[in-house]
Amino acid sequence: MDTIFLYSAVFISLLMLVSLYRTAAGPTTLDRLMGANAMGTKTMVLILFLGTAFGRLDMFVDIALAYAMLNFISVLAASRYFLKRGLADKL
Amino acid sequence: MDIAICILLGLGLLFFTGGTLGLIRLPDVYSRLHMAGKIDTMGSISLIAALFLNEIESFDMAHLLVGLKILLVLFFQFLASPTACHAMVDACLRAGLAPWVKGGQRSDP
């Protein structure tokens, strides 16, 4: 069962490369924010899978929880900033 | 138990793959945000539930504690992801970005 989780972690990291394209080359600022949010969610799941692979899931769960909170707060703050300020490039 | 873990894992990876392809392929910010919401909620919740079932399989006190922590992560993700997605849609809508319609822009914004 650990092997299945390890291969799932490899597949999730490949998917992170795909969504990095939307973060790097998105036409809008909100597109970049959305790609960063998707990458943050995938990173949180990936940290949990790596905890299964290393056999230290009790430590990695705390790191994943902190990462999820950080991702949520950063997305909320950035979207609130764009809501107040408006899109500068208007696209 | 192994079959349930494999089904949840496959469901989560399917939602991750579909959401990422939609994130690349769809034409508009709002539809792409729809796909990002699918990644955030359904994919990650299925994968974390699979991890919870894998952890709870050998039942003693330490594994139960780690399983409760994983359930805490799942509950936080279940609350936080729709909130983040809604905040992004709200910022996008109030900044005045017109939705995409088929065959060019709509006449009245």
N, CA and C atoms of all chains as a GROMACS GRO file, in nm:
protein
  600
    1MET      N    1   0.083  -0.121   0.000
    1MET     CA    2   0.000   0.000   0.000
    1MET      C    3   0.086   0.126   0.000
    2ASP      N    4   0.206   0.116   0.061
    2ASP     CA    5   0.296   0.232   0.061
    2ASP      C    6   0.346   0.264  -0.080
    3THR      N    7   0.363   0.160  -0.162
    3THR     CA    8   0.408   0.182  -0.300
    3THR      C    9   0.304   0.259  -0.380
    4ILE      N   10   0.175   0.228  -0.356
    4ILE     CA   11   0.068   0.299  -0.427
    4ILE      C   12   0.068   0.447  -0.388
    5PHE      N   13   0.090   0.472  -0.258
    5PHE     CA   14   0.094   0.612  -0.214
    5PHE      C   15   0.215   0.685  -0.272
    6LEU      N   16   0.328   0.613  -0.286
    6LEU     CA   17   0.448   0.676  -0.342
    6LEU      C   18   0.427   0.713  -0.489
    7TYR      N   19   0.366   0.620  -0.566
    7TYR     CA   20   0.341   0.651  -0.708
    7TYR      C   21   0.236   0.761  -0.722
    8SER      N   22   0.138   0.767  -0.631
    8SER     CA   23   0.042   0.877  -0.634
    8SER      C   24   0.111   1.009  -0.607
    9ALA      N   25   0.212   1.008  -0.517
    9ALA     CA   26   0.286   1.132  -0.490
    9ALA      C   27   0.363   1.178  -0.612
   10VAL      N   28   0.421   1.083  -0.687
   10VAL     CA   29   0.493   1.119  -0.810
   10VAL      C   30   0.396   1.179  -0.912
   11PHE      N   31   0.276   1.118  -0.924
   11PHE     CA   32   0.176   1.169  -1.019
   11PHE      C   33   0.128   1.308  -0.980
   12ILE      N   34   0.111   1.331  -0.849
   12ILE     CA   35   0.067   1.464  -0.803
   12ILE      C   36   0.175   1.568  -0.831
   13SER      N   37   0.302   1.530  -0.818
   13SER     CA   38   0.407   1.628  -0.847
   13SER      C   39   0.413   1.660  -0.996
   14LEU      N   40   0.381   1.562  -1.082
   14LEU     CA   41   0.372   1.592  -1.227
   14LEU      C   42   0.256   1.689  -1.253
   15LEU      N   43   0.142   1.668  -1.184
   15LEU     CA   44   0.029   1.759  -1.201
   15LEU      C   45   0.062   1.900  -1.151
   16MET      N   46   0.149   1.908  -1.050
   16MET     CA   47   0.191   2.040  -1.002
   16MET      C   48   0.271   2.113  -1.108
   17LEU      N   49   0.350   2.039  -1.186
   17LEU     CA   50   0.422   2.103  -1.296
   17LEU      C   51   0.325   2.160  -1.399
   18VAL      N   52   0.214   2.086  -1.425
   18VAL     CA   53   0.116   2.135  -1.523
   18VAL      C   54   0.049   2.262  -1.473
   19SER      N   55   0.013   2.265  -1.343
   19SER     CA   56  -0.055   2.384  -1.295
   19SER      C   57   0.043   2.498  -1.269
   20LEU      N   58   0.174   2.470  -1.272
   20LEU     CA   59   0.273   2.577  -1.265
   20LEU      C   60   0.268   2.662  -1.392
   21TYR      N   61   0.225   2.600  -1.503
   21TYR     CA   62   0.212   2.676  -1.628
   21TYR      C   63   0.109   2.787  -1.612
   22ARG      N   64  -0.004   2.756  -1.546
   22ARG     CA   65  -0.109   2.857  -1.529
   22ARG      C   66  -0.062   2.966  -1.433
   23THR      N   67   0.022   2.929  -1.337
   23THR     CA   68   0.076   3.030  -1.246
   23THR      C   69   0.176   3.120  -1.317
   24ALA      N   70   0.257   3.063  -1.404
   24ALA     CA   71   0.363   3.143  -1.466
   24ALA      C   72   0.311   3.226  -1.581
   25ALA      N   73   0.217   3.172  -1.661
   25ALA     CA   74   0.181   3.237  -1.786
   25ALA      C   75   0.033   3.273  -1.792
   26GLY      N   76  -0.032   3.287  -1.675
   26GLY     CA   77  -0.174   3.321  -1.677
   26GLY      C   78  -0.197   3.460  -1.730
   27PRO      N   79  -0.302   3.483  -1.808
   27PRO     CA   80  -0.322   3.617  -1.863
   27PRO      C   81  -0.364   3.719  -1.758
   28THR      N   82  -0.432   3.675  -1.653
   28THR     CA   83  -0.480   3.769  -1.552
   28THR      C   84  -0.404   3.747  -1.422
   29THR      N   85  -0.410   3.845  -1.334
   29THR     CA   86  -0.350   3.828  -1.202
   29THR      C   87  -0.425   3.724  -1.120
   30LEU      N   88  -0.560   3.721  -1.136
   30LEU     CA   89  -0.638   3.621  -1.064
   30LEU      C   90  -0.606   3.480  -1.112
   31ASP      N   91  -0.567   3.467  -1.240
   31ASP     CA   92  -0.524   3.336  -1.289
   31ASP      C   93  -0.401   3.287  -1.216
   32ARG      N   94  -0.306   3.379  -1.197
   32ARG     CA   95  -0.184   3.340  -1.125
   32ARG      C   96  -0.215   3.302  -0.981
   33LEU      N   97  -0.305   3.378  -0.919
   33LEU     CA   98  -0.344   3.348  -0.780
   33LEU      C   99  -0.411   3.212  -0.770
   34MET      N  100  -0.496   3.182  -0.872
   34MET     CA  101  -0.568   3.055  -0.874
   34MET      C  102  -0.473   2.938  -0.894
   35GLY      N  103  -0.374   2.956  -0.982
   35GLY     CA  104  -0.275   2.850  -1.001
   35GLY      C  105  -0.192   2.828  -0.876
   36ALA      N  106  -0.160   2.937  -0.806
   36ALA     CA  107  -0.083   2.923  -0.682
   36ALA      C  108  -0.165   2.852  -0.576
   37ASN      N  109  -0.296   2.879  -0.573
   37ASN     CA  110  -0.383   2.810  -0.477
   37ASN      C  111  -0.392   2.661  -0.506
   38ALA      N  112  -0.405   2.628  -0.636
   38ALA     CA  113  -0.411   2.485  -0.673
   38ALA      C  114  -0.280   2.416  -0.638
   39MET      N  115  -0.167   2.484  -0.663
   39MET     CA  116  -0.037   2.425  -0.629
   39MET      C  117  -0.022   2.409  -0.478
   40GLY      N  118  -0.078   2.502  -0.401
   40GLY     CA  119  -0.069   2.490  -0.256
   40GLY      C  120  -0.149   2.371  -0.204
   41THR      N  121  -0.269   2.350  -0.261
   41THR     CA  122  -0.349   2.234  -0.220
   41THR      C  123  -0.277   2.104  -0.252
   42LYS      N  124  -0.218   2.099  -0.376
   42LYS     CA  125  -0.147   1.976  -0.413
   42LYS      C  126  -0.025   1.955  -0.325
   43THR      N  127   0.041   2.065  -0.285
   43THR     CA  128   0.158   2.050  -0.198
   43THR      C  129   0.118   1.996  -0.062
   44MET      N  130   0.000   2.037  -0.014
   44MET     CA  131  -0.044   1.987   0.116
   44MET      C  132  -0.069   1.836   0.112
   45VAL      N  133  -0.135   1.790   0.005
   45VAL     CA  134  -0.158   1.646  -0.007
   45VAL      C  135  -0.025   1.573  -0.026
   46LEU      N  136   0.068   1.636  -0.100
   46LEU     CA  137   0.198   1.574  -0.126
   46LEU      C  138   0.280   1.560   0.002
   47ILE      N  139   0.270   1.658   0.093
   47ILE     CA  140   0.340   1.648   0.221
   47ILE      C  141   0.288   1.529   0.301
   48LEU      N  142   0.155   1.509   0.298
   48LEU     CA  143   0.098   1.394   0.370
   48LEU      C  144   0.145   1.262   0.309
   49PHE      N  145   0.151   1.256   0.175
   49PHE     CA  146   0.196   1.132   0.110
   49PHE      C  147   0.342   1.105   0.139
   50LEU      N  148   0.423   1.211   0.145
   50LEU     CA  149   0.565   1.192   0.178
   50LEU      C  150   0.581   1.146   0.322
   51GLY      N  151   0.490   1.190   0.410
   51GLY     CA  152   0.491   1.140   0.546
   51GLY      C  153   0.464   0.991   0.551
   52THR      N  154   0.372   0.943   0.464
   52THR     CA  155   0.350   0.798   0.456
   52THR      C  156   0.474   0.726   0.403
   53ALA      N  157   0.541   0.788   0.306
   53ALA     CA  158   0.659   0.724   0.247
   53ALA      C  159   0.775   0.718   0.346
   54PHE      N  160   0.791   0.823   0.426
   54PHE     CA  161   0.901   0.822   0.524
   54PHE      C  162   0.865   0.747   0.651
   55GLY      N  163   0.735   0.718   0.673
   55GLY     CA  164   0.697   0.650   0.795
   55GLY      C  165   0.687   0.740   0.917
   56ARG      N  166   0.688   0.870   0.896
   56ARG     CA  167   0.676   0.964   1.009
   56ARG      C  168   0.554   1.053   0.990
   57LEU      N  169   0.437   0.992   0.977
   57LEU     CA  170   0.317   1.068   0.944
   57LEU      C  171   0.276   1.160   1.059
   58ASP      N  172   0.314   1.125   1.184
   58ASP     CA  173   0.274   1.206   1.299
   58ASP      C  174   0.340   1.344   1.297
   59MET      N  175   0.461   1.350   1.235
   59MET     CA  176   0.527   1.480   1.226
   59MET      C  177   0.476   1.558   1.104
   60PHE      N  178   0.456   1.486   0.992
   60PHE     CA  179   0.421   1.555   0.869
   60PHE      C  180   0.279   1.609   0.869
   61VAL      N  181   0.191   1.553   0.953
   61VAL     CA  182   0.054   1.603   0.960
   61VAL      C  183   0.051   1.747   1.010
   62ASP      N  184   0.138   1.777   1.109
   62ASP     CA  185   0.142   1.914   1.162
   62ASP      C  186   0.193   2.011   1.058
   63ILE      N  187   0.295   1.966   0.981
   63ILE     CA  188   0.348   2.053   0.875
   63ILE      C  189   0.240   2.078   0.770
   64ALA      N  190   0.162   1.974   0.736
   64ALA     CA  191   0.057   1.990   0.635
   64ALA      C  192  -0.052   2.083   0.684
   65LEU      N  193  -0.087   2.074   0.812
   65LEU     CA  194  -0.191   2.162   0.866
   65LEU      C  195  -0.143   2.307   0.864
   66ALA      N  196  -0.017   2.330   0.901
   66ALA     CA  197   0.037   2.466   0.896
   66ALA      C  198   0.042   2.518   0.754
   67TYR      N  199   0.077   2.428   0.659
   67TYR     CA  200   0.084   2.470   0.520
   67TYR      C  201  -0.054   2.505   0.465
   68ALA      N  202  -0.156   2.427   0.505
   68ALA     CA  203  -0.292   2.456   0.457
   68ALA      C  204  -0.341   2.589   0.511
   69MET      N  205  -0.312   2.617   0.638
   69MET     CA  206  -0.352   2.746   0.696
   69MET      C  207  -0.282   2.862   0.627
   70LEU      N  208  -0.152   2.845   0.600
   70LEU     CA  209  -0.074   2.951   0.535
   70LEU      C  210  -0.126   2.978   0.394
   71ASN      N  211  -0.158   2.870   0.322
   71ASN     CA  212  -0.212   2.883   0.186
   71ASN      C  213  -0.345   2.956   0.187
   72PHE      N  214  -0.432   2.917   0.281
   72PHE     CA  215  -0.565   2.978   0.289
   72PHE      C  216  -0.556   3.126   0.322
   73ILE      N  217  -0.471   3.160   0.419
   73ILE     CA  218  -0.460   3.301   0.460
   73ILE      C  219  -0.398   3.384   0.349
   74SER      N  220  -0.299   3.328   0.278
   74SER     CA  221  -0.235   3.406   0.171
   74SER      C  222  -0.332   3.430   0.056
   75VAL      N  223  -0.411   3.329   0.019
   75VAL     CA  224  -0.508   3.348  -0.090
   75VAL      C  225  -0.615   3.448  -0.051
   76LEU      N  226  -0.661   3.439   0.074
   76LEU     CA  227  -0.765   3.532   0.120
   76LEU      C  228  -0.712   3.675   0.122
   77ALA      N  229  -0.589   3.695   0.169
   77ALA     CA  230  -0.533   3.829   0.176
   77ALA      C  231  -0.508   3.886   0.037
   78ALA      N  232  -0.457   3.803  -0.054
   78ALA     CA  233  -0.428   3.853  -0.188
   78ALA      C  234  -0.555   3.887  -0.263
   79SER      N  235  -0.661   3.804  -0.250
   79SER     CA  236  -0.784   3.833  -0.321
   79SER      C  237  -0.854   3.955  -0.260
   80ARG      N  238  -0.840   3.973  -0.127
   80ARG     CA  239  -0.898   4.092  -0.065
   80ARG      C  240  -0.826   4.218  -0.113
   81TYR      N  241  -0.693   4.206  -0.133
   81TYR     CA  242  -0.614   4.318  -0.185
   81TYR      C  243  -0.658   4.355  -0.326
   82PHE      N  244  -0.682   4.252  -0.410
   82PHE     CA  245  -0.726   4.283  -0.547
   82PHE      C  246  -0.868   4.336  -0.549
   83LEU      N  247  -0.949   4.294  -0.449
   83LEU     CA  248  -1.087   4.344  -0.443
   83LEU      C  249  -1.087   4.492  -0.409
   84LYS      N  250  -1.001   4.532  -0.316
   84LYS     CA  251  -0.995   4.672  -0.278
   84LYS      C  252  -0.932   4.758  -0.387
   85ARG      N  253  -0.832   4.706  -0.452
   85ARG     CA  254  -0.751   4.788  -0.540
   85ARG      C  255  -0.800   4.781  -0.684
   86GLY      N  256  -0.867   4.673  -0.722
   86GLY     CA  257  -0.908   4.656  -0.861
   86GLY      C  258  -0.794   4.597  -0.941
   87LEU      N  259  -0.827   4.544  -1.056
   87LEU     CA  260  -0.722   4.486  -1.140
   87LEU      C  261  -0.650   4.599  -1.210
   88ALA      N  262  -0.519   4.605  -1.193
   88ALA     CA  263  -0.443   4.717  -1.247
   88ALA      C  264  -0.435   4.710  -1.399
   89ASP      N  265  -0.412   4.589  -1.449
   89ASP     CA  266  -0.395   4.578  -1.595
   89ASP      C  267  -0.528   4.561  -1.666
   90LYS      N  268  -0.639   4.545  -1.589
   90LYS     CA  269  -0.776   4.538  -1.644
   90LYS      C  270  -0.788   4.429  -1.750
   91LEU      N  271  -0.740   4.315  -1.722
   91LEU     CA  272  -0.757   4.202  -1.814
   91LEU      C  273  -0.784   4.076  -1.735
   92MET      N  274  -1.094  -0.320   0.323
   92MET     CA  275  -1.040  -0.188   0.356
   92MET      C  276  -0.948  -0.137   0.245
   93ASP      N  277  -0.867  -0.229   0.190
   93ASP     CA  278  -0.776  -0.190   0.081
   93ASP      C  279  -0.852  -0.144  -0.042
   94ILE      N  280  -0.966  -0.208  -0.068
   94ILE     CA  281  -1.044  -0.170  -0.186
   94ILE      C  282  -1.101  -0.029  -0.168
   95ALA      N  283  -1.146   0.002  -0.046
   95ALA     CA  284  -1.200   0.137  -0.020
   95ALA      C  285  -1.090   0.242  -0.034
   96ILE      N  286  -0.968   0.208   0.017
   96ILE     CA  287  -0.857   0.303   0.004
   96ILE      C  288  -0.825   0.327  -0.143
   97CYS      N  289  -0.823   0.219  -0.223
   97CYS     CA  290  -0.788   0.234  -0.365
   97CYS      C  291  -0.895   0.313  -0.439
   98ILE      N  292  -1.025   0.293  -0.403
   98ILE     CA  293  -1.132   0.367  -0.470
   98ILE      C  294  -1.122   0.515  -0.438
   99LEU      N  295  -1.098   0.548  -0.310
   99LEU     CA  296  -1.086   0.690  -0.273
   99LEU      C  297  -0.965   0.755  -0.338
  100LEU      N  298  -0.854   0.679  -0.346
  100LEU     CA  299  -0.732   0.730  -0.407
  100LEU      C  300  -0.752   0.757  -0.556
  101GLY      N  301  -0.818   0.661  -0.624
  101GLY     CA  302  -0.843   0.680  -0.767
  101GLY      C  303  -0.938   0.795  -0.792
  102LEU      N  304  -1.038   0.811  -0.705
  102LEU     CA  305  -1.133   0.923  -0.722
  102LEU      C  306  -1.063   1.057  -0.705
  103GLY      N  307  -0.978   1.065  -0.602
  103GLY     CA  308  -0.906   1.190  -0.580
  103GLY      C  309  -0.811   1.223  -0.692
  104LEU      N  310  -0.738   1.121  -0.742
  104LEU     CA  311  -0.645   1.147  -0.852
  104LEU      C  312  -0.719   1.183  -0.980
  105LEU      N  313  -0.839   1.121  -0.999
  105LEU     CA  314  -0.921   1.155  -1.117
  105LEU      C  315  -0.965   1.301  -1.111
  106PHE      N  316  -1.009   1.345  -0.991
  106PHE     CA  317  -1.051   1.484  -0.978
  106PHE      C  318  -0.933   1.579  -0.993
  107PHE      N  319  -0.816   1.539  -0.943
  107PHE     CA  320  -0.697   1.624  -0.959
  107PHE      C  321  -0.661   1.638  -1.106
  108THR      N  322  -0.665   1.525  -1.180
  108THR     CA  323  -0.628   1.530  -1.322
  108THR      C  324  -0.726   1.613  -1.403
  109GLY      N  325  -0.857   1.590  -1.378
  109GLY     CA  326  -0.957   1.666  -1.450
  109GLY      C  327  -0.952   1.814  -1.418
  110GLY      N  328  -0.931   1.846  -1.291
  110GLY     CA  329  -0.922   1.987  -1.252
  110GLY      C  330  -0.802   2.056  -1.312
  111THR      N  331  -0.688   1.984  -1.318
  111THR     CA  332  -0.568   2.046  -1.374
  111THR      C  333  -0.581   2.065  -1.525
  112LEU      N  334  -0.641   1.966  -1.593
  112LEU     CA  335  -0.662   1.982  -1.737
  112LEU      C  336  -0.760   2.096  -1.764
  113GLY      N  337  -0.864   2.109  -1.681
  113GLY     CA  338  -0.957   2.220  -1.697
  113GLY      C  339  -0.892   2.353  -1.669
  114LEU      N  340  -0.798   2.352  -1.573
  114LEU     CA  341  -0.724   2.475  -1.540
  114LEU      C  342  -0.641   2.521  -1.659
  115ILE      N  343  -0.594   2.426  -1.737
  115ILE     CA  344  -0.515   2.465  -1.855
  115ILE      C  345  -0.606   2.500  -1.972
  116ARG      N  346  -0.714   2.422  -1.992
  116ARG     CA  347  -0.784   2.425  -2.120
  116ARG      C  348  -0.899   2.525  -2.127
  117LEU      N  349  -0.965   2.556  -2.015
  117LEU     CA  350  -1.090   2.632  -2.023
  117LEU      C  351  -1.066   2.778  -2.057
  118PRO      N  352  -1.163   2.846  -2.119
  118PRO     CA  353  -1.133   2.976  -2.180
  118PRO      C  354  -1.141   3.096  -2.088
  119ASP      N  355  -1.199   3.084  -1.969
  119ASP     CA  356  -1.237   3.204  -1.894
  119ASP      C  357  -1.190   3.191  -1.750
  120VAL      N  358  -1.182   3.304  -1.681
  120VAL     CA  359  -1.137   3.302  -1.542
  120VAL      C  360  -1.240   3.230  -1.454
  121TYR      N  361  -1.368   3.254  -1.480
  121TYR     CA  362  -1.472   3.196  -1.394
  121TYR      C  363  -1.481   3.045  -1.410
  122SER      N  364  -1.473   2.997  -1.533
  122SER     CA  365  -1.478   2.852  -1.553
  122SER      C  366  -1.352   2.785  -1.497
  123ARG      N  367  -1.238   2.854  -1.511
  123ARG     CA  368  -1.117   2.799  -1.452
  123ARG      C  369  -1.125   2.796  -1.299
  124LEU      N  370  -1.192   2.896  -1.242
  124LEU     CA  371  -1.211   2.895  -1.096
  124LEU      C  372  -1.303   2.782  -1.052
  125HIS      N  373  -1.400   2.748  -1.135
  125HIS     CA  374  -1.486   2.632  -1.110
  125HIS      C  375  -1.402   2.505  -1.101
  126MET      N  376  -1.309   2.491  -1.197
  126MET     CA  377  -1.222   2.373  -1.195
  126MET      C  378  -1.130   2.374  -1.074
  127ALA      N  379  -1.080   2.493  -1.036
  127ALA     CA  380  -0.991   2.502  -0.920
  127ALA      C  381  -1.066   2.464  -0.792
  128GLY      N  382  -1.195   2.499  -0.786
  128GLY     CA  383  -1.275   2.456  -0.672
  128GLY      C  384  -1.290   2.306  -0.665
  129LYS      N  385  -1.302   2.241  -0.782
  129LYS     CA  386  -1.308   2.094  -0.782
  129LYS      C  387  -1.179   2.034  -0.730
  130ILE      N  388  -1.065   2.088  -0.771
  130ILE     CA  389  -0.938   2.037  -0.719
  130ILE      C  390  -0.935   2.052  -0.569
  131ASP      N  391  -0.972   2.170  -0.521
  131ASP     CA  392  -0.956   2.200  -0.380
  131ASP      C  393  -1.042   2.113  -0.292
  132THR      N  394  -1.171   2.100  -0.326
  132THR     CA  395  -1.260   2.031  -0.234
  132THR      C  396  -1.259   1.880  -0.256
  133MET      N  397  -1.305   1.836  -0.372
  133MET     CA  398  -1.330   1.692  -0.389
  133MET      C  399  -1.202   1.612  -0.396
  134GLY      N  400  -1.102   1.662  -0.471
  134GLY     CA  401  -0.979   1.585  -0.487
  134GLY      C  402  -0.904   1.571  -0.357
  135SER      N  403  -0.881   1.683  -0.289
  135SER     CA  404  -0.799   1.675  -0.169
  135SER      C  405  -0.873   1.604  -0.056
  136ILE      N  406  -1.006   1.621  -0.050
  136ILE     CA  407  -1.080   1.554   0.058
  136ILE      C  408  -1.079   1.403   0.037
  137SER      N  409  -1.092   1.358  -0.090
  137SER     CA  410  -1.086   1.214  -0.116
  137SER      C  411  -0.949   1.157  -0.081
  138LEU      N  412  -0.842   1.230  -0.119
  138LEU     CA  413  -0.707   1.178  -0.092
  138LEU      C  414  -0.680   1.174   0.059
  139ILE      N  415  -0.724   1.278   0.131
  139ILE     CA  416  -0.699   1.278   0.276
  139ILE      C  417  -0.782   1.171   0.344
  140ALA      N  418  -0.903   1.143   0.293
  140ALA     CA  419  -0.984   1.035   0.350
  140ALA      C  420  -0.919   0.900   0.326
  141ALA      N  421  -0.855   0.884   0.207
  141ALA     CA  422  -0.781   0.759   0.181
  141ALA      C  423  -0.665   0.744   0.278
  142LEU      N  424  -0.593   0.854   0.305
  142LEU     CA  425  -0.484   0.848   0.402
  142LEU      C  426  -0.534   0.815   0.542
  143PHE      N  427  -0.653   0.869   0.577
  143PHE     CA  428  -0.711   0.841   0.708
  143PHE      C  429  -0.746   0.694   0.722
  144LEU      N  430  -0.803   0.636   0.616
  144LEU     CA  431  -0.838   0.493   0.623
  144LEU      C  432  -0.712   0.407   0.632
  145ASN      N  433  -0.605   0.450   0.560
  145ASN     CA  434  -0.480   0.375   0.566
  145ASN      C  435  -0.417   0.383   0.704
  146GLU      N  436  -0.434   0.498   0.769
  146GLU     CA  437  -0.372   0.516   0.901
  146GLU      C  438  -0.448   0.440   1.009
  147ILE      N  439  -0.582   0.437   0.996
  147ILE     CA  440  -0.665   0.381   1.102
  147ILE      C  441  -0.669   0.228   1.093
  148GLU      N  442  -0.604   0.172   0.989
  148GLU     CA  443  -0.618   0.029   0.962
  148GLU      C  444  -0.556  -0.057   1.072
  149SER      N  445  -0.437  -0.013   1.119
  149SER     CA  446  -0.378  -0.081   1.236
  149SER      C  447  -0.420  -0.002   1.359
  150PHE      N  448  -0.509  -0.062   1.438
  150PHE     CA  449  -0.585   0.016   1.536
  150PHE      C  450  -0.517   0.011   1.672
  151ASP      N  451  -0.442   0.117   1.707
  151ASP     CA  452  -0.401   0.134   1.846
  151ASP      C  453  -0.401   0.284   1.878
  152MET      N  454  -0.344   0.320   1.991
  152MET     CA  455  -0.365   0.457   2.041
  152MET      C  456  -0.292   0.561   1.957
  153ALA      N  457  -0.166   0.533   1.920
  153ALA     CA  458  -0.086   0.631   1.846
  153ALA      C  459  -0.144   0.653   1.708
  154HIS      N  460  -0.182   0.543   1.639
  154HIS     CA  461  -0.240   0.558   1.506
  154HIS      C  462  -0.373   0.631   1.512
  155LEU      N  463  -0.448   0.609   1.622
  155LEU     CA  464  -0.577   0.677   1.636
  155LEU      C  465  -0.557   0.828   1.652
  156LEU      N  466  -0.450   0.866   1.724
  156LEU     CA  467  -0.422   1.008   1.744
  156LEU      C  468  -0.384   1.075   1.612
  157VAL      N  469  -0.299   1.007   1.534
  157VAL     CA  470  -0.260   1.062   1.404
  157VAL      C  471  -0.380   1.068   1.310
  158GLY      N  472  -0.469   0.968   1.320
  158GLY     CA  473  -0.590   0.969   1.239
  158GLY      C  474  -0.680   1.086   1.273
  159LEU      N  475  -0.689   1.118   1.403
  159LEU     CA  476  -0.769   1.235   1.442
  159LEU      C  477  -0.709   1.364   1.387
  160LYS      N  478  -0.575   1.369   1.384
  160LYS     CA  479  -0.511   1.488   1.327
  160LYS      C  480  -0.539   1.498   1.178
  161ILE      N  481  -0.540   1.384   1.109
  161ILE     CA  482  -0.571   1.385   0.965
  161ILE      C  483  -0.715   1.429   0.944
  162LEU      N  484  -0.805   1.386   1.033
  162LEU     CA  485  -0.944   1.432   1.022
  162LEU      C  486  -0.955   1.583   1.045
  163LEU      N  487  -0.866   1.634   1.131
  163LEU     CA  488  -0.865   1.780   1.154
  163LEU      C  489  -0.822   1.854   1.027
  164VAL      N  490  -0.719   1.799   0.959
  164VAL     CA  491  -0.676   1.858   0.832
  164VAL      C  492  -0.790   1.855   0.731
  165LEU      N  493  -0.863   1.741   0.726
  165LEU     CA  494  -0.974   1.726   0.632
  165LEU      C  495  -1.084   1.828   0.661
  166PHE      N  496  -1.114   1.846   0.790
  166PHE     CA  497  -1.220   1.940   0.826
  166PHE      C  498  -1.179   2.084   0.792
  167PHE      N  499  -1.051   2.115   0.815
  167PHE     CA  500  -1.004   2.249   0.783
  167PHE      C  501  -1.009   2.273   0.632
  168GLN      N  502  -0.970   2.173   0.555
  168GLN     CA  503  -0.973   2.185   0.409
  168GLN      C  504  -1.117   2.199   0.360
  169PHE      N  505  -1.208   2.124   0.424
  169PHE     CA  506  -1.350   2.129   0.387
  169PHE      C  507  -1.408   2.268   0.413
  170LEU      N  508  -1.359   2.337   0.517
  170LEU     CA  509  -1.409   2.472   0.543
  170LEU      C  510  -1.337   2.576   0.459
  171ALA      N  511  -1.206   2.560   0.445
  171ALA     CA  512  -1.125   2.670   0.390
  171ALA      C  513  -1.130   2.680   0.239
  172SER      N  514  -1.138   2.566   0.169
  172SER     CA  515  -1.127   2.570   0.023
  172SER      C  516  -1.244   2.640  -0.046
  173PRO      N  517  -1.372   2.614  -0.010
  173PRO     CA  518  -1.479   2.692  -0.072
  173PRO      C  519  -1.473   2.839  -0.036
  174THR      N  520  -1.423   2.870   0.085
  174THR     CA  521  -1.411   3.010   0.124
  174THR      C  522  -1.306   3.082   0.037
  175ALA      N  523  -1.193   3.016   0.013
  175ALA     CA  524  -1.089   3.077  -0.070
  175ALA      C  525  -1.137   3.093  -0.214
  176CYS      N  526  -1.209   2.991  -0.263
  176CYS     CA  527  -1.259   2.997  -0.401
  176CYS      C  528  -1.362   3.109  -0.415
  177HIS      N  529  -1.450   3.121  -0.315
  177HIS     CA  530  -1.550   3.226  -0.320
  177HIS      C  531  -1.486   3.364  -0.310
  178ALA      N  532  -1.380   3.376  -0.232
  178ALA     CA  533  -1.311   3.505  -0.222
  178ALA      C  534  -1.248   3.544  -0.355
  179MET      N  535  -1.192   3.444  -0.425
  179MET     CA  536  -1.132   3.474  -0.556
  179MET      C  537  -1.238   3.516  -0.657
  180VAL      N  538  -1.352   3.444  -0.659
  180VAL     CA  539  -1.460   3.480  -0.753
  180VAL      C  540  -1.514   3.619  -0.722
  181ASP      N  541  -1.526   3.649  -0.591
  181ASP     CA  542  -1.579   3.779  -0.550
  181ASP      C  543  -1.486   3.893  -0.593
  182ALA      N  544  -1.355   3.873  -0.574
  182ALA     CA  545  -1.258   3.975  -0.615
  182ALA      C  546  -1.260   3.994  -0.765
  183CYS      N  547  -1.275   3.881  -0.837
  183CYS     CA  548  -1.276   3.886  -0.984
  183CYS      C  549  -1.399   3.959  -1.035
  184LEU      N  550  -1.512   3.934  -0.969
  184LEU     CA  551  -1.638   3.993  -1.015
  184LEU      C  552  -1.645   4.141  -0.983
  185ARG      N  553  -1.596   4.179  -0.863
  185ARG     CA  554  -1.604   4.320  -0.825
  185ARG      C  555  -1.498   4.403  -0.894
  186ALA      N  556  -1.392   4.339  -0.944
  186ALA     CA  557  -1.292   4.414  -1.020
  186ALA      C  558  -1.341   4.444  -1.161
  187GLY      N  559  -1.457   4.387  -1.199
  187GLY     CA  560  -1.517   4.424  -1.325
  187GLY      C  561  -1.468   4.344  -1.443
  188LEU      N  562  -1.451   4.215  -1.425
  188LEU     CA  563  -1.409   4.130  -1.536
  188LEU      C  564  -1.533   4.065  -1.595
  189ALA      N  565  -1.557   4.086  -1.724
  189ALA     CA  566  -1.680   4.037  -1.785
  189ALA      C  567  -1.668   3.886  -1.808
  190PRO      N  568  -1.777   3.811  -1.785
  190PRO     CA  569  -1.773   3.668  -1.812
  190PRO      C  570  -1.766   3.638  -1.961
  191TRP      N  571  -1.709   3.523  -1.991
  191TRP     CA  572  -1.691   3.483  -2.130
  191TRP      C  573  -1.822   3.426  -2.182
  192VAL      N  574  -1.864   3.469  -2.302
  192VAL     CA  575  -1.979   3.407  -2.368
  192VAL      C  576  -1.932   3.353  -2.502
  193LYS      N  577  -2.013   3.262  -2.557
  193LYS     CA  578  -1.972   3.198  -2.682
  193LYS      C  579  -1.988   3.297  -2.797
  194GLY      N  580  -1.885   3.314  -2.874
  194GLY     CA  581  -1.890   3.402  -2.988
  194GLY      C  582  -1.871   3.548  -2.952
  195GLY      N  583  -1.766   3.580  -2.880
  195GLY     CA  584  -1.734   3.718  -2.852
  195GLY      C  585  -1.794   3.769  -2.724
  196GLN      N  586  -1.775   3.895  -2.697
  196GLN     CA  587  -1.820   3.953  -2.571
  196GLN      C  588  -1.969   3.985  -2.575
  197ARG      N  589  -2.028   3.991  -2.456
  197ARG     CA  590  -2.168   4.026  -2.443
  197ARG      C  591  -2.183   4.176  -2.467
  198SER      N  592  -2.302   4.219  -2.510
  198SER     CA  593  -2.319   4.360  -2.546
  198SER      C  594  -2.328   4.446  -2.420
  199ASP      N  595  -2.413   4.407  -2.325
  199ASP     CA  596  -2.424   4.485  -2.202
  199ASP      C  597  -2.338   4.421  -2.094
  200PRO      N  598  -2.250   4.497  -2.031
  200PRO     CA  599  -2.160   4.439  -1.932
  200PRO      C  600  -2.230   4.409  -1.800
   0.00000   0.00000   0.00000
